[in-house]
Amino acid sequence: MTSLSPADAEQLRLAFQRCRDMDSTLNEQLRAYADASREVFPAYGEAVDRLVARLSDNGGGETAPRPGDPMPPFMLPDEGGRLVSLPSLLEDGPVAVMFFRGHWCPYCRLNVRALVQALDRIKAMGAQVVAIVPETQEYTGQLKAESGAPFPILTDLDNGYALSLNLAIWLGPEIQQLLSYQDMAKFHGNDGWMLPIPAVFVVGRDGIVKARFVDPDFRKRMEIDDLIEALQRASREN
């Protein structure tokens, strides 16, 4: 199989709903979806395994900012076109800067939903979340609306900011073929087939990275409890 049939797409949609409604941790939901996806679309699961192995061998994401490093500032447009900068966000407290692949990615949608559910706990400590995706504002707005996310979702067009952090990767022809049912050129405003490695950087008010999660395997994400613990530590430091 080189692409996804409509029947298989429907199976994945139903699997996503089942995983979304599980009473479990984020990574348990992600593993359950990965297992279901591999059953429905094994060629994609195998191709992702090869991609992840290649990225891991090449140190994918390893040189992104680490705890103790300054977080490079950004100024990017949100879903409504308003420019949002990291320094302005940090005026109010620590920030979790989070990179996502896009509105079309079920793993990202599960991650964003888990964040939304935890947002009261995050706000209670004076912290914030900001999401960054390589999609045009039409699709960041769609992700925001579908998830009910009250935090900014910013457009990093052409992965400029992700590239500066050594997080952007080229998917290659095998993955491009398998994802051909997704209109990536329309989502991104270009046909470069570049995506960020999903990542989290907890940044203190002093602009220094306090914690990070970077994994070339997009099927794994920072657990929500770990994120909250890192934000709590950053809040106490400030």
N, C-alpha and C positions, 0 to 999 in steps of 0.2 A: 504494500500500500504506500502510495506517495503523497496522498493528501487525505483529508477527512471527508467521509460521506455525510450527507444530511442525517441519516439514521444514527451514525456514530456521534455526530455533533449533539443530537438530542440525548443520547445516552450520557454524554459528558455533562450536559446541562443538568440532568437529573442527579448525576453523581455530585456535582457541585452543590446543589441544593441540600442533598443529604449531609455532606461534609460541613456545610455552613451551619446546619442546624444541630450538629453534634454538641453535646455538653462535655467539652474536652478542651485541652490546651490548643493554642494555635498550631503548634508543630504536629500534634496528633491529627488535627484536621488536614494539615498539609500532606502528611504521610498517607492518610486515607485517600485523599484525592489523587495523589501520585500513583497509588496502587490501582485505583479505579481507572485512571487514565492509561496506565500501562496495559491493562486488560483490553480496553477498547481500542487503543491506538499504539500498539507495541512498537511500531517503527519509530515513532517520535520519542518514546521513552529510551529506546536504545541509542538514538542519535543524541539525545540530551546527555546520556551517560558518557558518550564519546567526547562531546563538547566539554563537559565538566572535567573529565580526565585531562584533556588538552590544556584547559585553563589552569588547572591545579599544577600541572607539570611546568607551566610557564609562570607560575607565581601570580595568577590573576588576582588583582586587588591588594596584593601584599604591600605595595608601596603607597597605598592610600594613607591619609593622615592617621596617626596612632595616638593613643593616650599620651598627653604631654606635649603634643604638637599643636601649633596654632591652626585653627580651621580657616582655610582660605575664604574670604568673604564672597558673597554673591549678591547680585541684584537681578531678579528674574520676575517676569509677569505672572500674576495669579490668573485664575480662570476668568476673571472679569477684566483683565488687562492692567490692573494696578501693580506697579512695581513694588516688590517686597525685597528688603535687604536683610542679610544676616545681622549686621550691627543693630538695626532698628528692632529686630525681634529680641535680641539679647538684652536690650534695655529693661525688659520686663521679667527676665529670669532665664534659666537654662532652657536650651532648645534641643529637641531630637530632630536632627536633619536626616530625612529618610528618602532613599532612592528606590523608585519602583519602575517596573518595565512598562506598564501602561494599563489602560482601562480594560483591555482585552484579556489580560493575564489573570486566570482564575486564582493563582497563588497570591498575586497582589491584591485581588479583591477580598480574599479571605483575610489577608494581613490588615488591610484598611478597615475592614469590618471589626476585627478584634481591637484595633486602636480606638475606633469610635466607642466601643463598649467600655473601654478603660479610660476614656477622656476625663470623666469626673475626677478620678483618682489623680490623674496627671495635673489637671488644673488646680486641684486642692493644694498642691505643693508649689504653686506658682510657676510651673513649667509649661512648655508649649511643644507642639509637634508641627513640622512643616514637611510636606511631601514634594518630591521633585520627580518629574517624568519627562521623557523626550517627545511629548505629543503636543499638538497644537491646542489652543485654548478650547476649541470645540469639544475635544475629547477629555481634557482635564475637567471641563465643566460637566461632562457626562459622568465621569468617575465620581465627582463630588456629589452630583444629584442622586446617583444610584446608591451610593454608600451612606448618604446623609452626613458626610464628613464636615464638621464645622471649622476645620483647620485649613490653611491655605494649601492649594495644590498648584505648584508652579511649573511652568513650561521651560525646559532646558532644551531649546531647539538646537538640533544638530549635535546634541550631547556636549556642548561646549564646556559646561561646568564639570560634568562627569569626566570628560577627557582630561581636564586640568588636575583631577584627583586620581588619574590612572584607573578609572572604574569602567570606562566605555570599552565594549568588545564588539567585534564584527561576527555576525552569526555564521557566515559561510554558506555555500550553496546547498549542502544537505539539509540544514535547518530551514533555509529559505524555501526549498521545495516543499517540505513537510508543513510549513506554515503558510503556504500560498493561498489558503482560504481566508487568511486575514489580510486586509488591505493596508499593509504597513506604510506604503508610500503616502497614502491619504492620511493616516494617523500622524505621521511624522513630518509631512510636508517635504519629504525627500525620499529617495530610493536607496539610501545608504545601508540599510539593514544593520544599523548600530543600536545597541541597547546598553544600558548601564547594568553592572553587577548590582543586584539589590543590596543595599547597605544601610547601616544606621550609625550616625555619629552623635553622641551626646556631648553637647558643647556648653561649657559653663559661661557665666556672664563675662568672664575675662577673655572669652574667645578661644579658650584652650579645650582641646578634645579630652573629655574625661573617660569615655568608654566608646567602644566601637564594635560593630558586628559586620564582617565582610566575609561572604562565602560564595565562591564561584557557582555553587549549586543553588539556583534560584528556588528550588523546592524546599529549602531550609531558611528560616528567618529567625531573627532575635525574638526570644520568648517574651511575652508581654510583662510577666513578673520581673524578668531580668532588666527590661527597659525601665520599668518603674523604679526598681532598686537603684539603677544607675542615675536616674534623674533625681532621686532622693539624695544620693550622695553629692551630686552636683549642686543641689539646692542648699545643702548644709554648708558646703564650701563657700558659698556666696552669701 
